[in-house]
Amino acid sequence: MKKILIVHAHPETQSFCSSLKNTALEYFKQQGSEVIISDLYGMSFNPIGNTSDFTVLQSPDFFKYQAEQTHAFKNNLFEQQLKAEMDKLEWCDTVIFNFPLWWFGFPAILKGWIDRVFAMGFAYGAGKGVYDNGTFKDKTAFLTFTTGGPELAYGQTGKNGDLESILFPIHHGMLYFTGMTVLPPFISFSPARLDDEQRIQEIKRYKKYLSEIKKSKPIYKAAN
Ligand SMILES: Cc1cc2nc3c(=O)[nH]c(=O)nc-3n(C[C@H](O)[C@H](O)[C@H](O)COP(=O)(O)OP(=O)(O)OC[C@H]3O[C@@H](n4cnc5c(N)ncnc54)[C@H](O)[C@@H]3O)c2cc1C
């Protein structure tokens, strides 16, 4: 974990979720790693996958997103902000997705980052493999997120259902799909319901998680 990309998606810089992002930044810098942050709200990242992804369209009369992504990758036709995100992803060996859980998933701005950056031709498809033969099989990823609901609500018998199922579309359908090794997530349940001291303990728990992350057993790992 020498080159870390943190993709951060919280609209408030003083939020607890943003403190987790800062904690990871400090931790990995202390370890001598290089860290780049894509602060999606801070950079007003456009999450809408559309014709504006491309400087030139292959088929202007009928927009077929994946075909245009493949064509743009081959011909270097992605717009500047999107190309910069792709370059960061290519550069890193580890990606941390740092976000609040919204409607059992990524906030839209982060889902849009995936739609646009995990482009066909670049991240998968058009001759590139998936899962065990995925493009990013040399990269590791994990999720760091906060919730509104308490831990109890996310257990096997909890009202919200179990987190393994809730996270399957992200862990399996996005990260492992592109070949990434997926490590267990760090989840901070309902930080808004904790008092200051408990939140300080949560930050310490995150530092401990980060210090042990290299030893943790992957949820998914591409077979060699
Ligand atoms: C559209 C939407 C959909 C949602 N869907 C879901 C859902 O499906 N499931 C679910 O469980 N929840 C859901 N939520 C709730 C959401 O997940 C939580 O509100 C969020 O994760 C809480 O984290 P936060 O960082 O925003 O908390 P904050 O409210 O920002 O943080 C709590 C407190 O921590 C303080 N703090 C910040 N940094 C520190 C620090 N370093 N030390 C001590 N204190 C600190 C802050 O000042 C704040 O008072 C949803 C919310 C929205 C808006």
PDBQT file of the ligand as one rigid body, heavy atoms in Angstrom, charges set to zero:
ROOT
HETATM    1  C1  LIG A 301     -29.888  10.814   1.215  1.00  0.00    +0.000 C 
HETATM    2  C2  LIG A 301     -29.555  10.032   2.459  1.00  0.00    +0.000 A 
HETATM    3  C3  LIG A 301     -29.747   8.675   2.469  1.00  0.00    +0.000 A 
HETATM    4  C4  LIG A 301     -29.393   7.945   3.599  1.00  0.00    +0.000 A 
HETATM    5  N1  LIG A 301     -29.535   6.583   3.578  1.00  0.00    +0.000 NA
HETATM    6  C5  LIG A 301     -29.149   5.843   4.649  1.00  0.00    +0.000 A 
HETATM    7  C6  LIG A 301     -29.211   4.431   4.623  1.00  0.00    +0.000 A 
HETATM    8  O1  LIG A 301     -29.605   3.794   3.639  1.00  0.00    +0.000 OA
HETATM    9  N2  LIG A 301     -28.824   3.744   5.725  1.00  0.00    +0.000 N 
HETATM   10  C7  LIG A 301     -28.371   4.392   6.846  1.00  0.00    +0.000 A 
HETATM   11  O2  LIG A 301     -28.010   3.704   7.823  1.00  0.00    +0.000 OA
HETATM   12  N3  LIG A 301     -28.268   5.728   6.886  1.00  0.00    +0.000 NA
HETATM   13  C8  LIG A 301     -28.640   6.476   5.821  1.00  0.00    +0.000 A 
HETATM   14  N4  LIG A 301     -28.483   7.835   5.838  1.00  0.00    +0.000 N 
HETATM   15  C9  LIG A 301     -27.851   8.456   7.022  1.00  0.00    +0.000 C 
HETATM   16  C10 LIG A 301     -26.346   8.691   6.768  1.00  0.00    +0.000 C 
HETATM   17  O3  LIG A 301     -25.699   7.485   6.427  1.00  0.00    +0.000 OA
HETATM   18  C11 LIG A 301     -25.706   9.263   8.034  1.00  0.00    +0.000 C 
HETATM   19  O4  LIG A 301     -26.325  10.496   8.326  1.00  0.00    +0.000 OA
HETATM   20  C12 LIG A 301     -24.216   9.492   7.884  1.00  0.00    +0.000 C 
HETATM   21  O5  LIG A 301     -23.557   8.320   7.486  1.00  0.00    +0.000 OA
HETATM   22  C13 LIG A 301     -23.623   9.942   9.213  1.00  0.00    +0.000 C 
HETATM   23  O6  LIG A 301     -22.263  10.246   9.050  1.00  0.00    +0.000 OA
HETATM   24  P1  LIG A 301     -21.759  11.766   8.952  1.00  0.00    +0.000 P 
HETATM   25  O7  LIG A 301     -20.306  11.782   8.754  1.00  0.00    +0.000 OA
HETATM   26  O8  LIG A 301     -22.605  12.503   7.962  1.00  0.00    +0.000 OA
HETATM   27  O9  LIG A 301     -22.144  12.247  10.424  1.00  0.00    +0.000 OA
HETATM   28  P2  LIG A 301     -22.048  13.745  11.032  1.00  0.00    +0.000 P 
HETATM   29  O10 LIG A 301     -23.429  14.134  11.425  1.00  0.00    +0.000 OA
HETATM   30  O11 LIG A 301     -21.272  14.630  10.144  1.00  0.00    +0.000 OA
HETATM   31  O12 LIG A 301     -21.130  13.483  12.280  1.00  0.00    +0.000 OA
HETATM   32  C14 LIG A 301     -21.612  13.314  13.589  1.00  0.00    +0.000 C 
HETATM   33  C15 LIG A 301     -20.868  14.264  14.474  1.00  0.00    +0.000 C 
HETATM   34  O13 LIG A 301     -19.465  13.961  14.502  1.00  0.00    +0.000 OA
HETATM   35  C16 LIG A 301     -18.753  15.153  14.686  1.00  0.00    +0.000 C 
HETATM   36  N5  LIG A 301     -17.359  14.945  14.321  1.00  0.00    +0.000 N 
HETATM   37  C17 LIG A 301     -16.769  15.160  13.137  1.00  0.00    +0.000 A 
HETATM   38  N6  LIG A 301     -15.464  14.862  13.195  1.00  0.00    +0.000 NA
HETATM   39  C18 LIG A 301     -15.214  14.425  14.447  1.00  0.00    +0.000 A 
HETATM   40  C19 LIG A 301     -14.056  13.954  15.116  1.00  0.00    +0.000 A 
HETATM   41  N7  LIG A 301     -12.873  13.857  14.495  1.00  0.00    +0.000 N 
HETATM   42  N8  LIG A 301     -14.153  13.602  16.424  1.00  0.00    +0.000 NA
HETATM   43  C20 LIG A 301     -15.338  13.665  17.069  1.00  0.00    +0.000 A 
HETATM   44  N9  LIG A 301     -16.486  14.115  16.474  1.00  0.00    +0.000 NA
HETATM   45  C21 LIG A 301     -16.422  14.480  15.184  1.00  0.00    +0.000 A 
HETATM   46  C22 LIG A 301     -19.514  16.158  13.850  1.00  0.00    +0.000 C 
HETATM   47  O14 LIG A 301     -19.273  17.468  14.286  1.00  0.00    +0.000 OA
HETATM   48  C23 LIG A 301     -20.967  15.741  14.073  1.00  0.00    +0.000 C 
HETATM   49  O15 LIG A 301     -21.513  16.452  15.147  1.00  0.00    +0.000 OA
HETATM   50  C24 LIG A 301     -28.857   8.589   4.747  1.00  0.00    +0.000 A 
HETATM   51  C25 LIG A 301     -28.684   9.986   4.709  1.00  0.00    +0.000 A 
HETATM   52  C26 LIG A 301     -29.022  10.702   3.582  1.00  0.00    +0.000 A 
HETATM   53  C27 LIG A 301     -28.789  12.193   3.569  1.00  0.00    +0.000 C 
ENDROOT
TORSDOF 0
